[in-house]
Amino acid sequence: MDEKKKQIPLRLSDSLWRELAAWAEDDFRSVNGQIEFLLTECVHQRKKSRSFEKNDENVV
């Protein structure tokens, strides 16, 4: 499945850019790739958290 990617403008502070660039370099990614990786991880964590909360509500 070929997933199309959306292009979005993103404004970051210089300090955040530097932190992300250093982190990306450590992980052998581009800054764009690092941002995409981090956002994907956050979405997965949120889904897991919400799933856990829904299951927890049913255990009364």
CHARMM-style PDB file with segment names, atoms N, HN, CA, C and O in Angstrom:
ATOM      1  N   MET     1       0.853  -1.180   0.000  1.00  0.00      PROA
ATOM      2  CA  MET     1       0.000   0.000   0.000  1.00  0.00      PROA
ATOM      3  C   MET     1       0.895   1.238   0.000  1.00  0.00      PROA
ATOM      4  O   MET     1       1.727   1.408   0.891  1.00  0.00      PROA
ATOM      5  N   ASP     2       0.725   2.082  -0.981  1.00  0.00      PROA
ATOM      6  HN  ASP     2       0.050   1.944  -1.705  1.00  0.00      PROA
ATOM      7  CA  ASP     2       1.529   3.293  -1.090  1.00  0.00      PROA
ATOM      8  C   ASP     2       0.781   4.434  -0.421  1.00  0.00      PROA
ATOM      9  O   ASP     2      -0.187   4.966  -0.963  1.00  0.00      PROA
ATOM     10  N   GLU     3       1.246   4.799   0.768  1.00  0.00      PROA
ATOM     11  HN  GLU     3       2.033   4.366   1.208  1.00  0.00      PROA
ATOM     12  CA  GLU     3       0.585   5.844   1.540  1.00  0.00      PROA
ATOM     13  C   GLU     3       1.143   7.203   1.137  1.00  0.00      PROA
ATOM     14  O   GLU     3       2.351   7.428   1.203  1.00  0.00      PROA
ATOM     15  N   LYS     4       0.260   8.108   0.719  1.00  0.00      PROA
ATOM     16  HN  LYS     4      -0.722   7.925   0.666  1.00  0.00      PROA
ATOM     17  CA  LYS     4       0.700   9.449   0.360  1.00  0.00      PROA
ATOM     18  C   LYS     4       1.002  10.223   1.639  1.00  0.00      PROA
ATOM     19  O   LYS     4       0.334  10.055   2.659  1.00  0.00      PROA
ATOM     20  N   LYS     5       2.001  11.057   1.562  1.00  0.00      PROA
ATOM     21  HN  LYS     5       2.544  11.193   0.734  1.00  0.00      PROA
ATOM     22  CA  LYS     5       2.387  11.862   2.712  1.00  0.00      PROA
ATOM     23  C   LYS     5       1.943  13.298   2.492  1.00  0.00      PROA
ATOM     24  O   LYS     5       2.035  13.833   1.387  1.00  0.00      PROA
ATOM     25  N   LYS     6       1.468  13.901   3.548  1.00  0.00      PROA
ATOM     26  HN  LYS     6       1.393  13.467   4.445  1.00  0.00      PROA
ATOM     27  CA  LYS     6       1.043  15.299   3.517  1.00  0.00      PROA
ATOM     28  C   LYS     6       2.236  16.182   3.859  1.00  0.00      PROA
ATOM     29  O   LYS     6       3.053  15.840   4.715  1.00  0.00      PROA
ATOM     30  N   GLN     7       2.322  17.292   3.197  1.00  0.00      PROA
ATOM     31  HN  GLN     7       1.658  17.570   2.503  1.00  0.00      PROA
ATOM     32  CA  GLN     7       3.341  18.286   3.521  1.00  0.00      PROA
ATOM     33  C   GLN     7       2.670  19.373   4.351  1.00  0.00      PROA
ATOM     34  O   GLN     7       1.610  19.886   3.992  1.00  0.00      PROA
ATOM     35  N   ILE     8       3.311  19.714   5.468  1.00  0.00      PROA
ATOM     36  HN  ILE     8       4.172  19.298   5.759  1.00  0.00      PROA
ATOM     37  CA  ILE     8       2.772  20.765   6.318  1.00  0.00      PROA
ATOM     38  C   ILE     8       3.898  21.723   6.707  1.00  0.00      PROA
ATOM     39  O   ILE     8       5.035  21.302   6.924  1.00  0.00      PROA
ATOM     40  N   PRO     9       3.574  23.001   6.791  1.00  0.00      PROA
ATOM     41  CA  PRO     9       4.583  23.928   7.305  1.00  0.00      PROA
ATOM     42  C   PRO     9       4.673  23.758   8.822  1.00  0.00      PROA
ATOM     43  O   PRO     9       3.656  23.587   9.496  1.00  0.00      PROA
ATOM     44  N   LEU    10       5.857  23.804   9.336  1.00  0.00      PROA
ATOM     45  HN  LEU    10       6.682  23.943   8.789  1.00  0.00      PROA
ATOM     46  CA  LEU    10       6.046  23.618  10.775  1.00  0.00      PROA
ATOM     47  C   LEU    10       7.071  24.625  11.262  1.00  0.00      PROA
ATOM     48  O   LEU    10       8.192  24.680  10.756  1.00  0.00      PROA
ATOM     49  N   ARG    11       6.686  25.406  12.232  1.00  0.00      PROA
ATOM     50  HN  ARG    11       5.775  25.360  12.643  1.00  0.00      PROA
ATOM     51  CA  ARG    11       7.599  26.398  12.795  1.00  0.00      PROA
ATOM     52  C   ARG    11       8.112  25.878  14.129  1.00  0.00      PROA
ATOM     53  O   ARG    11       7.335  25.503  15.008  1.00  0.00      PROA
ATOM     54  N   LEU    12       9.418  25.864  14.262  1.00  0.00      PROA
ATOM     55  HN  LEU    12      10.048  26.169  13.548  1.00  0.00      PROA
ATOM     56  CA  LEU    12      10.056  25.404  15.489  1.00  0.00      PROA
ATOM     57  C   LEU    12      11.036  26.461  15.973  1.00  0.00      PROA
ATOM     58  O   LEU    12      11.625  27.187  15.172  1.00  0.00      PROA
ATOM     59  N   SER    13      11.205  26.541  17.264  1.00  0.00      PROA
ATOM     60  HN  SER    13      10.727  25.952  17.915  1.00  0.00      PROA
ATOM     61  CA  SER    13      12.232  27.436  17.792  1.00  0.00      PROA
ATOM     62  C   SER    13      13.602  26.892  17.405  1.00  0.00      PROA
ATOM     63  O   SER    13      13.754  25.701  17.135  1.00  0.00      PROA
ATOM     64  N   ASP    14      14.579  27.760  17.382  1.00  0.00      PROA
ATOM     65  HN  ASP    14      14.455  28.728  17.602  1.00  0.00      PROA
ATOM     66  CA  ASP    14      15.941  27.325  17.051  1.00  0.00      PROA
ATOM     67  C   ASP    14      16.439  26.266  18.028  1.00  0.00      PROA
ATOM     68  O   ASP    14      17.088  25.299  17.626  1.00  0.00      PROA
ATOM     69  N   SER    15      16.137  26.448  19.298  1.00  0.00      PROA
ATOM     70  HN  SER    15      15.610  27.233  19.624  1.00  0.00      PROA
ATOM     71  CA  SER    15      16.626  25.491  20.301  1.00  0.00      PROA
ATOM     72  C   SER    15      15.981  24.122  20.114  1.00  0.00      PROA
ATOM     73  O   SER    15      16.655  23.100  20.242  1.00  0.00      PROA
ATOM     74  N   LEU    16      14.685  24.089  19.812  1.00  0.00      PROA
ATOM     75  HN  LEU    16      14.137  24.919  19.708  1.00  0.00      PROA
ATOM     76  CA  LEU    16      14.019  22.809  19.584  1.00  0.00      PROA
ATOM     77  C   LEU    16      14.566  22.152  18.326  1.00  0.00      PROA
ATOM     78  O   LEU    16      14.782  20.940  18.299  1.00  0.00      PROA
ATOM     79  N   TRP    17      14.790  22.950  17.280  1.00  0.00      PROA
ATOM     80  HN  TRP    17      14.614  23.934  17.302  1.00  0.00      PROA
ATOM     81  CA  TRP    17      15.359  22.418  16.038  1.00  0.00      PROA
ATOM     82  C   TRP    17      16.713  21.769  16.314  1.00  0.00      PROA
ATOM     83  O   TRP    17      16.980  20.663  15.844  1.00  0.00      PROA
ATOM     84  N   ARG    18      17.561  22.447  17.070  1.00  0.00      PROA
ATOM     85  HN  ARG    18      17.344  23.346  17.452  1.00  0.00      PROA
ATOM     86  CA  ARG    18      18.883  21.899  17.378  1.00  0.00      PROA
ATOM     87  C   ARG    18      18.783  20.596  18.156  1.00  0.00      PROA
ATOM     88  O   ARG    18      19.519  19.649  17.879  1.00  0.00      PROA
ATOM     89  N   GLU    19      17.882  20.542  19.120  1.00  0.00      PROA
ATOM     90  HN  GLU    19      17.284  21.311  19.345  1.00  0.00      PROA
ATOM     91  CA  GLU    19      17.681  19.316  19.903  1.00  0.00      PROA
ATOM     92  C   GLU    19      17.202  18.169  19.014  1.00  0.00      PROA
ATOM     93  O   GLU    19      17.705  17.050  19.111  1.00  0.00      PROA
ATOM     94  N   LEU    20      16.235  18.450  18.156  1.00  0.00      PROA
ATOM     95  HN  LEU    20      15.825  19.359  18.077  1.00  0.00      PROA
ATOM     96  CA  LEU    20      15.718  17.426  17.249  1.00  0.00      PROA
ATOM     97  C   LEU    20      16.785  16.980  16.250  1.00  0.00      PROA
ATOM     98  O   LEU    20      16.889  15.796  15.930  1.00  0.00      PROA
ATOM     99  N   ALA    21      17.570  17.931  15.764  1.00  0.00      PROA
ATOM    100  HN  ALA    21      17.486  18.892  16.024  1.00  0.00      PROA
ATOM    101  CA  ALA    21      18.627  17.594  14.801  1.00  0.00      PROA
ATOM    102  C   ALA    21      19.671  16.688  15.444  1.00  0.00      PROA
ATOM    103  O   ALA    21      20.130  15.730  14.822  1.00  0.00      PROA
ATOM    104  N   ALA    22      20.046  16.984  16.678  1.00  0.00      PROA
ATOM    105  HN  ALA    22      19.674  17.763  17.183  1.00  0.00      PROA
ATOM    106  CA  ALA    22      21.028  16.149  17.377  1.00  0.00      PROA
ATOM    107  C   ALA    22      20.456  14.760  17.631  1.00  0.00      PROA
ATOM    108  O   ALA    22      21.147  13.758  17.446  1.00  0.00      PROA
ATOM    109  N   TRP    23      19.214  14.698  18.050  1.00  0.00      PROA
ATOM    110  HN  TRP    23      18.653  15.512  18.200  1.00  0.00      PROA
ATOM    111  CA  TRP    23      18.560  13.423  18.323  1.00  0.00      PROA
ATOM    112  C   TRP    23      18.442  12.616  17.033  1.00  0.00      PROA
ATOM    113  O   TRP    23      18.702  11.412  17.020  1.00  0.00      PROA
ATOM    114  N   ALA    24      18.049  13.281  15.954  1.00  0.00      PROA
ATOM    115  HN  ALA    24      17.838  14.258  15.965  1.00  0.00      PROA
ATOM    116  CA  ALA    24      17.914  12.611  14.663  1.00  0.00      PROA
ATOM    117  C   ALA    24      19.255  12.034  14.228  1.00  0.00      PROA
ATOM    118  O   ALA    24      19.324  10.907  13.736  1.00  0.00      PROA
ATOM    119  N   GLU    25      20.305  12.801  14.408  1.00  0.00      PROA
ATOM    120  HN  GLU    25      20.249  13.716  14.807  1.00  0.00      PROA
ATOM    121  CA  GLU    25      21.641  12.323  14.028  1.00  0.00      PROA
ATOM    122  C   GLU    25      22.023  11.087  14.843  1.00  0.00      PROA
ATOM    123  O   GLU    25      22.590  10.135  14.304  1.00  0.00      PROA
ATOM    124  N   ASP    26      21.714  11.103  16.132  1.00  0.00      PROA
ATOM    125  HN  ASP    26      21.254  11.876  16.569  1.00  0.00      PROA
ATOM    126  CA  ASP    26      21.999   9.944  16.990  1.00  0.00      PROA
ATOM    127  C   ASP    26      21.261   8.698  16.512  1.00  0.00      PROA
ATOM    128  O   ASP    26      21.772   7.583  16.617  1.00  0.00      PROA
ATOM    129  N   ASP    27      20.054   8.897  15.987  1.00  0.00      PROA
ATOM    130  HN  ASP    27      19.638   9.803  15.901  1.00  0.00      PROA
ATOM    131  CA  ASP    27      19.213   7.780  15.530  1.00  0.00      PROA
ATOM    132  C   ASP    27      19.357   7.513  14.026  1.00  0.00      PROA
ATOM    133  O   ASP    27      18.612   6.706  13.469  1.00  0.00      PROA
ATOM    134  N   PHE    28      20.309   8.184  13.368  1.00  0.00      PROA
ATOM    135  HN  PHE    28      20.914   8.839  13.820  1.00  0.00      PROA
ATOM    136  CA  PHE    28      20.557   8.022  11.931  1.00  0.00      PROA
ATOM    137  C   PHE    28      19.306   8.317  11.098  1.00  0.00      PROA
ATOM    138  O   PHE    28      18.977   7.581  10.167  1.00  0.00      PROA
ATOM    139  N   ARG    29      18.619   9.401  11.450  1.00  0.00      PROA
ATOM    140  HN  ARG    29      18.887   9.998  12.206  1.00  0.00      PROA
ATOM    141  CA  ARG    29      17.436   9.841  10.716  1.00  0.00      PROA
ATOM    142  C   ARG    29      17.611  11.290  10.311  1.00  0.00      PROA
ATOM    143  O   ARG    29      18.451  12.007  10.854  1.00  0.00      PROA
ATOM    144  N   SER    30      16.801  11.709   9.346  1.00  0.00      PROA
ATOM    145  HN  SER    30      16.119  11.126   8.905  1.00  0.00      PROA
ATOM    146  CA  SER    30      16.700  13.140   9.038  1.00  0.00      PROA
ATOM    147  C   SER    30      15.837  13.772  10.127  1.00  0.00      PROA
ATOM    148  O   SER    30      15.154  13.071  10.873  1.00  0.00      PROA
ATOM    149  N   VAL    31      15.873  15.092  10.210  1.00  0.00      PROA
ATOM    150  HN  VAL    31      16.427  15.661   9.604  1.00  0.00      PROA
ATOM    151  CA  VAL    31      15.016  15.766  11.186  1.00  0.00      PROA
ATOM    152  C   VAL    31      13.553  15.473  10.866  1.00  0.00      PROA
ATOM    153  O   VAL    31      12.757  15.212  11.768  1.00  0.00      PROA
ATOM    154  N   ASN    32      13.201  15.515   9.584  1.00  0.00      PROA
ATOM    155  HN  ASN    32      13.848  15.726   8.851  1.00  0.00      PROA
ATOM    156  CA  ASN    32      11.832  15.207   9.183  1.00  0.00      PROA
ATOM    157  C   ASN    32      11.456  13.777   9.596  1.00  0.00      PROA
ATOM    158  O   ASN    32      10.370  13.539  10.124  1.00  0.00      PROA
ATOM    159  N   GLY    33      12.358  12.845   9.350  1.00  0.00      PROA
ATOM    160  HN  GLY    33      13.240  13.038   8.921  1.00  0.00      PROA
ATOM    161  CA  GLY    33      12.111  11.455   9.731  1.00  0.00      PROA
ATOM    162  C   GLY    33      11.964  11.296  11.238  1.00  0.00      PROA
ATOM    163  O   GLY    33      11.147  10.506  11.711  1.00  0.00      PROA
ATOM    164  N   GLN    34      12.762  12.055  11.992  1.00  0.00      PROA
ATOM    165  HN  GLN    34      13.426  12.697  11.608  1.00  0.00      PROA
ATOM    166  CA  GLN    34      12.693  11.986  13.450  1.00  0.00      PROA
ATOM    167  C   GLN    34      11.354  12.515  13.945  1.00  0.00      PROA
ATOM    168  O   GLN    34      10.730  11.914  14.819  1.00  0.00      PROA
ATOM    169  N   ILE    35      10.917  13.632  13.392  1.00  0.00      PROA
ATOM    170  HN  ILE    35      11.424  14.121  12.682  1.00  0.00      PROA
ATOM    171  CA  ILE    35       9.627  14.202  13.788  1.00  0.00      PROA
ATOM    172  C   ILE    35       8.503  13.232  13.464  1.00  0.00      PROA
ATOM    173  O   ILE    35       7.604  13.027  14.281  1.00  0.00      PROA
ATOM    174  N   GLU    36       8.545  12.634  12.282  1.00  0.00      PROA
ATOM    175  HN  GLU    36       9.275  12.800  11.619  1.00  0.00      PROA
ATOM    176  CA  GLU    36       7.512  11.662  11.901  1.00  0.00      PROA
ATOM    177  C   GLU    36       7.539  10.454  12.840  1.00  0.00      PROA
ATOM    178  O   GLU    36       6.488   9.974  13.264  1.00  0.00      PROA
ATOM    179  N   PHE    37       8.735   9.965  13.163  1.00  0.00      PROA
ATOM    180  HN  PHE    37       9.588  10.355  12.818  1.00  0.00      PROA
ATOM    181  CA  PHE    37       8.879   8.838  14.085  1.00  0.00      PROA
ATOM    182  C   PHE    37       8.281   9.181  15.455  1.00  0.00      PROA
ATOM    183  O   PHE    37       7.517   8.396  16.017  1.00  0.00      PROA
ATOM    184  N   LEU    38       8.632  10.352  15.984  1.00  0.00      PROA
ATOM    185  HN  LEU    38       9.253  10.990  15.527  1.00  0.00      PROA
ATOM    186  CA  LEU    38       8.141  10.750  17.304  1.00  0.00      PROA
ATOM    187  C   LEU    38       6.628  10.922  17.318  1.00  0.00      PROA
ATOM    188  O   LEU    38       5.969  10.504  18.269  1.00  0.00      PROA
ATOM    189  N   LEU    39       6.075  11.525  16.289  1.00  0.00      PROA
ATOM    190  HN  LEU    39       6.610  11.865  15.516  1.00  0.00      PROA
ATOM    191  CA  LEU    39       4.622  11.682  16.226  1.00  0.00      PROA
ATOM    192  C   LEU    39       3.916  10.331  16.123  1.00  0.00      PROA
ATOM    193  O   LEU    39       2.877  10.119  16.749  1.00  0.00      PROA
ATOM    194  N   THR    40       4.481   9.425  15.335  1.00  0.00      PROA
ATOM    195  HN  THR    40       5.325   9.597  14.826  1.00  0.00      PROA
ATOM    196  CA  THR    40       3.907   8.081  15.207  1.00  0.00      PROA
ATOM    197  C   THR    40       3.919   7.359  16.555  1.00  0.00      PROA
ATOM    198  O   THR    40       2.934   6.727  16.936  1.00  0.00      PROA
ATOM    199  N   GLU    41       5.040   7.458  17.271  1.00  0.00      PROA
ATOM    200  HN  GLU    41       5.840   7.971  16.961  1.00  0.00      PROA
ATOM    201  CA  GLU    41       5.137   6.838  18.593  1.00  0.00      PROA
ATOM    202  C   GLU    41       4.101   7.422  19.560  1.00  0.00      PROA
ATOM    203  O   GLU    41       3.471   6.687  20.320  1.00  0.00      PROA
ATOM    204  N   CYS    42       3.931   8.734  19.525  1.00  0.00      PROA
ATOM    205  HN  CYS    42       4.442   9.331  18.907  1.00  0.00      PROA
ATOM    206  CA  CYS    42       2.950   9.382  20.403  1.00  0.00      PROA
ATOM    207  C   CYS    42       1.529   8.918  20.089  1.00  0.00      PROA
ATOM    208  O   CYS    42       0.736   8.673  20.999  1.00  0.00      PROA
ATOM    209  N   VAL    43       1.212   8.798  18.812  1.00  0.00      PROA
ATOM    210  HN  VAL    43       1.856   8.996  18.074  1.00  0.00      PROA
ATOM    211  CA  VAL    43      -0.128   8.334  18.422  1.00  0.00      PROA
ATOM    212  C   VAL    43      -0.354   6.899  18.899  1.00  0.00      PROA
ATOM    213  O   VAL    43      -1.430   6.580  19.404  1.00  0.00      PROA
ATOM    214  N   HSD    44       0.660   6.023  18.744  1.00  0.00      PROA
ATOM    215  HN  HSD    44       1.534   6.282  18.333  1.00  0.00      PROA
ATOM    216  CA  HSD    44       0.531   4.644  19.212  1.00  0.00      PROA
ATOM    217  C   HSD    44       0.351   4.594  20.726  1.00  0.00      PROA
ATOM    218  O   HSD    44      -0.480   3.836  21.226  1.00  0.00      PROA
ATOM    219  N   GLN    45       1.119   5.393  21.455  1.00  0.00      PROA
ATOM    220  HN  GLN    45       1.794   6.010  21.049  1.00  0.00      PROA
ATOM    221  CA  GLN    45       0.997   5.434  22.914  1.00  0.00      PROA
ATOM    222  C   GLN    45      -0.388   5.917  23.333  1.00  0.00      PROA
ATOM    223  O   GLN    45      -0.979   5.392  24.277  1.00  0.00      PROA
ATOM    224  N   ARG    46      -0.896   6.913  22.631  1.00  0.00      PROA
ATOM    225  HN  ARG    46      -0.416   7.340  21.864  1.00  0.00      PROA
ATOM    226  CA  ARG    46      -2.222   7.444  22.952  1.00  0.00      PROA
ATOM    227  C   ARG    46      -3.296   6.395  22.713  1.00  0.00      PROA
ATOM    228  O   ARG    46      -4.219   6.245  23.515  1.00  0.00      PROA
ATOM    229  N   LYS    47      -3.170   5.664  21.601  1.00  0.00      PROA
ATOM    230  HN  LYS    47      -2.421   5.786  20.950  1.00  0.00      PROA
ATOM    231  CA  LYS    47      -4.132   4.602  21.309  1.00  0.00      PROA
ATOM    232  C   LYS    47      -4.090   3.529  22.388  1.00  0.00      PROA
ATOM    233  O   LYS    47      -5.135   3.059  22.838  1.00  0.00      PROA
ATOM    234  N   LYS    48      -2.889   3.139  22.806  1.00  0.00      PROA
ATOM    235  HN  LYS    48      -2.040   3.521  22.441  1.00  0.00      PROA
ATOM    236  CA  LYS    48      -2.755   2.128  23.866  1.00  0.00      PROA
ATOM    237  C   LYS    48      -3.365   2.635  25.161  1.00  0.00      PROA
ATOM    238  O   LYS    48      -4.070   1.897  25.850  1.00  0.00      PROA
ATOM    239  N   SER    49      -3.096   3.884  25.494  1.00  0.00      PROA
ATOM    240  HN  SER    49      -2.522   4.483  24.935  1.00  0.00      PROA
ATOM    241  CA  SER    49      -3.598   4.482  26.726  1.00  0.00      PROA
ATOM    242  C   SER    49      -5.121   4.545  26.715  1.00  0.00      PROA
ATOM    243  O   SER    49      -5.771   4.214  27.706  1.00  0.00      PROA
ATOM    244  N   ARG    50      -5.676   4.966  25.603  1.00  0.00      PROA
ATOM    245  HN  ARG    50      -5.148   5.235  24.797  1.00  0.00      PROA
ATOM    246  CA  ARG    50      -7.139   5.065  25.507  1.00  0.00      PROA
ATOM    247  C   ARG    50      -7.781   3.683  25.542  1.00  0.00      PROA
ATOM    248  O   ARG    50      -8.851   3.513  26.126  1.00  0.00      PROA
ATOM    249  N   SER    51      -7.142   2.701  24.927  1.00  0.00      PROA
ATOM    250  HN  SER    51      -6.272   2.839  24.453  1.00  0.00      PROA
ATOM    251  CA  SER    51      -7.646   1.337  24.948  1.00  0.00      PROA
ATOM    252  C   SER    51      -7.631   0.806  26.370  1.00  0.00      PROA
ATOM    253  O   SER    51      -8.579   0.155  26.807  1.00  0.00      PROA
ATOM    254  N   PHE    52      -6.549   1.084  27.092  1.00  0.00      PROA
ATOM    255  HN  PHE    52      -5.779   1.613  26.737  1.00  0.00      PROA
ATOM    256  CA  PHE    52      -6.428   0.644  28.481  1.00  0.00      PROA
ATOM    257  C   PHE    52      -7.496   1.303  29.341  1.00  0.00      PROA
ATOM    258  O   PHE    52      -8.106   0.644  30.184  1.00  0.00      PROA
ATOM    259  N   GLU    53      -7.731   2.606  29.138  1.00  0.00      PROA
ATOM    260  HN  GLU    53      -7.236   3.142  28.454  1.00  0.00      PROA
ATOM    261  CA  GLU    53      -8.746   3.324  29.903  1.00  0.00      PROA
ATOM    262  C   GLU    53     -10.131   2.757  29.639  1.00  0.00      PROA
ATOM    263  O   GLU    53     -10.920   2.606  30.572  1.00  0.00      PROA
ATOM    264  N   LYS    54     -10.444   2.439  28.386  1.00  0.00      PROA
ATOM    265  HN  LYS    54      -9.803   2.562  27.629  1.00  0.00      PROA
ATOM    266  CA  LYS    54     -11.752   1.881  28.057  1.00  0.00      PROA
ATOM    267  C   LYS    54     -11.929   0.507  28.699  1.00  0.00      PROA
ATOM    268  O   LYS    54     -13.002   0.202  29.218  1.00  0.00      PROA
ATOM    269  N   ASN    55     -10.893  -0.316  28.669  1.00  0.00      PROA
ATOM    270  HN  ASN    55     -10.021  -0.068  28.248  1.00  0.00      PROA
ATOM    271  CA  ASN    55     -10.960  -1.631  29.306  1.00  0.00      PROA
ATOM    272  C   ASN    55     -11.094  -1.492  30.810  1.00  0.00      PROA
ATOM    273  O   ASN    55     -11.811  -2.265  31.445  1.00  0.00      PROA
ATOM    274  N   ASP    56     -10.412  -0.516  31.384  1.00  0.00      PROA
ATOM    275  HN  ASP    56      -9.830   0.113  30.868  1.00  0.00      PROA
ATOM    276  CA  ASP    56     -10.436  -0.281  32.827  1.00  0.00      PROA
ATOM    277  C   ASP    56     -11.834   0.136  33.275  1.00  0.00      PROA
ATOM    278  O   ASP    56     -12.270  -0.237  34.364  1.00  0.00      PROA
ATOM    279  N   GLU    57     -12.540   0.906  32.444  1.00  0.00      PROA
ATOM    280  HN  GLU    57     -12.185   1.208  31.559  1.00  0.00      PROA
ATOM    281  CA  GLU    57     -13.889   1.351  32.773  1.00  0.00      PROA
ATOM    282  C   GLU    57     -14.858   0.175  32.830  1.00  0.00      PROA
ATOM    283  O   GLU    57     -15.826   0.214  33.590  1.00  0.00      PROA
ATOM    284  N   ASN    58     -14.620  -0.857  32.048  1.00  0.00      PROA
ATOM    285  HN  ASN    58     -13.834  -0.889  31.430  1.00  0.00      PROA
ATOM    286  CA  ASN    58     -15.516  -2.014  31.991  1.00  0.00      PROA
ATOM    287  C   ASN    58     -15.296  -2.982  33.140  1.00  0.00      PROA
ATOM    288  O   ASN    58     -16.074  -3.922  33.300  1.00  0.00      PROA
ATOM    289  N   VAL    59     -14.258  -2.781  33.947  1.00  0.00      PROA
ATOM    290  HN  VAL    59     -13.626  -2.017  33.818  1.00  0.00      PROA
ATOM    291  CA  VAL    59     -13.928  -3.699  35.030  1.00  0.00      PROA
ATOM    292  C   VAL    59     -14.406  -3.116  36.352  1.00  0.00      PROA
ATOM    293  O   VAL    59     -13.598  -2.864  37.247  1.00  0.00      PROA
ATOM    294  N   VAL    60     -15.691  -2.902  36.480  1.00  0.00      PROA
ATOM    295  HN  VAL    60     -16.347  -3.106  35.754  1.00  0.00      PROA
ATOM    296  CA  VAL    60     -16.230  -2.321  37.707  1.00  0.00      PROA
ATOM    297  C   VAL    60     -16.825  -3.372  38.578  1.00  0.00      PROA
ATOM    298  OT1 VAL    60     -17.329  -3.067  39.658  1.00  0.00      PROA
TER     299      VAL     60
END
